[in-house]
Amino acid sequence: MSTSGDFDCIVIGAGVQGSFTAYELAKRNKKTLLLEQFVLPHTRGSSHGQTRIIRYAYEQDFYINMMRECFQLWAQLEREAGVTLYRQTGMLVMGPEKSQSFQLLKNTMQRNNIRVVNLNRDNFNQHIPHVNLAEGDGALVEVAAGVLYADRALKTAQGLFQKLGGVIRDQQKVTDIKPGPVVTVSTSSGVYRAKALVITAGPWANKLLAHTGLELPLEVMKLNVCYWKEKVPGSYGVKKRFPCFIQTEGVESKQHIYGLPSNEYPGLMKICYHIGSITDADHRDQQTDNTDIDILQRYIARCFPGLVPKPAVVESCIYTLTPDRHFVLDRHPTYSNIVIGAGFSGHGFKFGPLIGKILTELSLGEVPSYDLSPFRIRRFPSQTKSAL
């Protein structure tokens, strides 16, 4: 079926960032089209799955500053939609006490007056049962952190967007973008025009940006999302008030290991390694590197004695990484009515409602609510090249 139409704004990519951008635009009474190449809901990008961690724990002040509003926006969304999207569990942060990463996290939270409980070797197990704190590791609990119900959040944002008159067209792969004062977007099923375009296409961002003469230094990575069986069901569950956790680095690895209390699969705890193997989003299923699983098995055997150190379920997720692991939130350097949200580097979900607000501001030509210098395209000039 051929379809066409004129809109105030077109958003390409119905993951968390695109869905919240579309919703924000519709709230501003903009006639908005949200395009998605797959049938919704799907598991091919970075926004699927039942849970994500929401936290203040960052090494950079600017993320903590943004998170203050994020927590408010998630609460507002819950009220608006009448659904539960966030569960406070707290988040345990562990890491070598003297390491730069652990100290930086601790100091940044302290400086920003984020509520934390510092743990020591004597009181650790009283607060955190069934976890072995590694020799030389420090530990703290960030109190406000918790679990976001990801699939539900995505469905909520899309539902509210449609309620406001927004149009979603899934199973429409974009085949061409013609920049200009009015942007023309061609898909497998039709042609659409709009005064502004927002590209939030995750690992497919560069394939779309190629039509506009831009290539960003983005790296696509496939991660194994692993679930581990509790020896005693409920030991690491949300009902036992077990927290989320991050291990900043340790004996097993130089990368973060993170986990969430058992929730989506009863009796299974989600623990993942924050790095995977480079892939192409369209050929990810051919990727079979399991180095991360070996690292996790050793880690769990040592630190989580109440889990069977062999994954019970392995799913996958895609990260789209920038060189510095900070997002891209910017207008196109040549076409100011094309806005880009990309490179969320495996930590963007919790920012969804705020990213939607910022990308909306950029697409409407407004001054953004935040200093976007950490997220500008020009920060990697030598690596950003014309794709034409």
N, C-alpha and C positions, 0 to 999 in steps of 0.2 A: 504494500500500500504506500503510495507516494504521499508525503505530507510536507507542508511548508508553512512558514509563518514569520511574522515580525514580532520582535520582543524588545523590551528595554535592555535585558541582559540574558546571555546564555552562559550556563555553567556546565563545563564538561568534566564528568567524573562524579559519581554519586556515592563516594566514600564519605567518611565523617566530615572532612573539610568542605567538600562540595555541597553536601546536604545541608550543613549549617550555613554556608554562604547563601544558598538558594533561599533558605528559610528567612534569613536576615533581610535579603532583598525583598522578599514578598511582604515582610513586616513593614518595609518602607514603601509599600504600594507600587513596587516595580513589577511589571509583567515579565515573569522569569520562566525560562525553560531549563530544566536539569536533564542533561543527556548522559546515558550510561551504555557502554558497549555490551555488557552482559545482561542476562535476565536477572532482575532483582528478586530476592536477595541472592548474593553469590559469595564465593570464598576465594576469588582469584586475586584479590588485592591485599590491602593492609588494614582494613577496618572491620573484618569479620571476627567471629569468636564471641564468647559470652562475656569475658571479663578483661579489664585493663586496670593498671594501678593509677590512682590519682594521688599526687604528692607535692609537697613543697620542696622536698630534698633535691636541691640543685647546687652546683658549684658557682653559678652565675646569679648575681642580683637581679638581672633583667627578667629571668624566668620566674623567680619567686614573686617579683612585682606583678607579672602577668597572671600568675596562679591565684593571687588574691581575688582578682575579678572572676577567674574561671570557676572557683568554688561557688561564688555568688550566682553565676550564670547557670551552673548545673542545678543549684537549688531552685532557682526561678523556673527553669524548664520542668522540674519535677512538679512544682505547684501548678504550672500552666497545663500540663498534660495529665496530672493526677496519677503519675506512675513513679515507682521507686527506681532511681538510676544510680544511686550512690549508697554505699554501705561503709560506714567508718569502721576500720579495723586497726588503725595505726600501722606504721611501717617500721620494721626492724632494719637498721642499717649496721652492717658489720664490715670490718676491714682492718688491715694492719694499722694499729694505732698510730704509728709514726709515719705512715705513708702520706704523700701529698694529697691524694684523692680523698682519703677519709678526713683528714684535717680540714681541707678546703670545704667539704660538705658541712662539716660541723661548724666551722667558723662563719660560713655564709648564712646558715640558718640562725645562729646565735645573733649575728649582726642585724638580721631582719626580724628579730623577736619571734621566731617560729617556735611554737611550744614543743619541746623535746624532753624526754626522760633519759638521762645518762645512766647506763648500766655498767657495773663492774663485774669482775670475775666472781665475787662473793654473792651478789644478788641476781646474777644473770638467770640461773635456772629457776629461781623463784618466780620470775616474771615470764620467762620463755622456756616452757618445758619441752623435752624431746629434741633439743638442738644442742650440739657440741660447739662451743665457741673455740675457734682455733687459737693455739698458743700465739700470744703477741697481738691478737685482734682486739680492737675496741668495739663497743656496741652502744647504740642509742635507739630510742623509739621516737619517731615523729608522730605526734598524737593525732593530727587531723587527717592523715593519709587514709586511704581505703581502696575499695573496689568500685569501679564503674561497670555497669552492666552494658557492655558495648553494643551487642546486637539490638538490644531494646532501645538504646539511645539513638541508634541509626534509624530504626523504624519510627521512633517518636519524632525526630527532626523531619523526616520525609512526610510523615502523616500531617504534622502541623503546617508544613509547607503547602501541601495539597489543599488543606482546609482553608488556607488563605488565597486559594485560586491558582497556586503554582502548578506548572505542568511538568510531569516526569515522563520521559520517553526512554525506556530501556531497550536493550537489544538493538541499539543504533550506534554502530561504530563510526567514528568520524573519519571521513576519507579525504577531506580538504578543508583548509581554513584560508579565506582571502581577507587579509587585513584591509582597513580603510576606515573612513569616518563611520561607515556602517560595516560591521564585520559579517562576512558570509560564511556559514558553516555548513558543509555538505556531509551527510551521513549515508549509510547504506540504504536508508529509507526515505530521505527527503533533504530539502535545503531550507535553512533557517537564517534569518538576518537579525542583527541586534546592534544597538548603539555601543554596547560593551560586552566583552567576553572575559570570563574567568576560567583559567585552566587549573584544575585540581585533579590531575589524572594519575597521580602516584607514579608507579614504575613506567607508565606510558607517556610521561610528560615530554621527554625529548622527541618522541615520535611525532607528537602533535606540534611541538615548538619548531620542528624542522620546516613546517609550512610557513613559519613566520621569520625564517632566517636566523634562528637562535638555537644554540646548543649549550646546555648547562653542564657543569662537571658533576653529573649524578651517577652513582654506582648502585646497581640493583642487586640485592642480596636475598637469598632464600634462607629462612631460619626454620629449624625444627622446633615445634611447640610441643613439649613433652609433659605427660601426666604420669605421676608415680603413685603406686598403690600404698595406702596406709596399712601397716601390719595390724593395727587396732583401729577399725573405722572410727572417724571423728577426731582422732588425736590432733590433726592439723586443720580442723574444720572451722568455718566462720562461727558456728554455734559455740565452740570452745573459746571463741574470741582470739583465735590464732591470727597474728598479723601478717600482712604482706611483708616481703623482705627484699633487700638488695645486699649482695656481697660485693663490695666495690672491687676487690681483687683478692688474690690469696694464693695458697700453695698450688692449686690446680691451674689457675689461669690469671692472665693480666686483664681480662675483660670482666665486666659485670656479670654476675649470675643473679637472676631475680626469680621470685616466686610469689604465688597467691594461695591463700588458704583453700582447702578443698571446697568446691562449690558446684561447678557445672557438671562434673562427673562425680557422683557420690562416692566417697572413699578414695578419690584420686586428687593429688595435689599437683598444681601446675608449677613446674620449675624449668626455666629456660636459660640458655646461654645467649648473651646479648650480641652475638655475632654469628654469621653463617658463611655460606659460600656464594661467590659472585655468580649471577645467573642472568638469563634473559627472561623477562616476565612471561613471554609466550611459550617458553620451552622449559619452564621450571620443573616439570614433572620428570625430566630426564636427569635432574640433579640428585645425586645419591651420596653426597659427602656427609659422613656421620661422626666426624672428629669431635663435634660439640657434644654428642651423646656420650662418647668415651669420657670426656672431661667431666660431664655431669654425673656419670655413674660413680666416678672416684670421689667427687665432692659429696654426693649424697651418702655414700657408704661411710664417709668420715664424719659428716656434720649432721645428718638427719637419720639417726639410728632407727626411727620408727617408720621409715619408708623402705620398700623393697627397691634395691638399687638397680632396677632394670625398668625401662619405661613400659607402662601398660598401654598407653595410647600415644601415637606420634602424629601430629598434624603439621601444617606448614603455614608460614606467613611470609610476606615480602616486606623488606625495608628498602626505602630509596634514600641513599646516603649522600650528603654533601661532604666535601673534604674536611670541614670543621665541625660537622654534625649539627650545625644550626640550620634553621629552616630558610627557605626562600619565600619571602613575602614582598612582592614588588610589582611595579608596572613594567611592562616590556620596554627595553631601552629605546626602541624605535617607534612603537605604537602605544601611546599612553592609554588607549581604551582597551588594551589587552592586559589583564592582570594575572599574575602567576603565584600559585601557592604550591610549593613542591619541596622535596628533600626533607621530609619530616623525620627521617633518620631513626625511626623506631621509638620515638618518644612524643609523637604529636597528638595522639588521640585525646588526651585529657584537656588539650587546648582547644578542641573543636569549636565550642560556642564562641570563643574569643577570636579564633582565626576567622570564623564566618563574619564576625563584626568588622575585623580589620580589612579583609578582602573586599567586603561591601563598601567600606569607606574609600578604599583605593579605586574601586570601579566607578564610584560616583564622583570621583575627583575631589574628595574631601581630604582635609588634613587628618592623618591617622591618629588614633587615640594614644599610640605608643611610639617611642623612638624606634624606628625600624632599621637603624644603621647596622645592627648585628645580622639583619636578614636581607640586606640589599644585594642585588646581583653584582654590583660593581666591586664587591669585596674579593671576587676571584677573577679579575680582568684577564689575566694571562691564560686562564683556562676556559673563558667564555668566548666562543667563536661563532662566526656566521655559518649557518648550515646550508646556505644557498650556494 
